[in-house]
Each structure stands twice: as structure tokens, then as C-alpha cells.
């Protein structure tokens, strides 16, 4: 079972995360998600434990546990669905402009 671990301290790496969960069973895979630009942890990661009973025990005991001053959020990882990536602009960013309309300005100042 793949487990999501969130709200992790930024200093936790793969080895530390594995040591936190190794007491619950055989940890097959560990992945701390890193920011590709800064190289720093994004504060969440994933742990895979093959035995479902051990994984459920790890989830129940580790969820809310304080590690280095932060309470972990631990639950079963859900598969990411297609098209679930966040958009930061892209094709529909200027959708109103193509029709000749100006985007609404909600501020009181001039546009």
C-alpha cells in the first residue's frame, strides 16, 4: 500500500522517512518530493509498505504524530487522476481577450 506523508519538516530526507516507518514492516519504497529548482523538500512524500495490515497500522499510529515540531498528516495515497495538474496560465488564460472583451477589473482604480 502506498502511503502519503504530509506536513513533514523540510529537513527530512528519504533515509529519515524510511526509519520512521520501518518499525511497521518492510518498507519497499520511499520518496520525499523535492523542489526541482531549490533542491529542498516540498514537505511531503510517499512510503510503500507491501503488507496492508502493517500499512494501516502505520497510518493510524503516525497520523498526527509530532516530528521535529510538526504534526504529520498520514493517509493512504490516492492515485492522481488525469488532468489533475494545476494550471498557471496556459491556453485559456486570455480567453476573454480573443472575443474582443476586456477582462473585468474589480478594483476601484483605473485599468
Helices and strands as residue ranges (DSSP letters): E 2-6, H 14-21, G 22-24, E 27-34, E 41-49, H 52-62, E 66-67, E 70-71, E 73-76, G 91-94, H 95-98
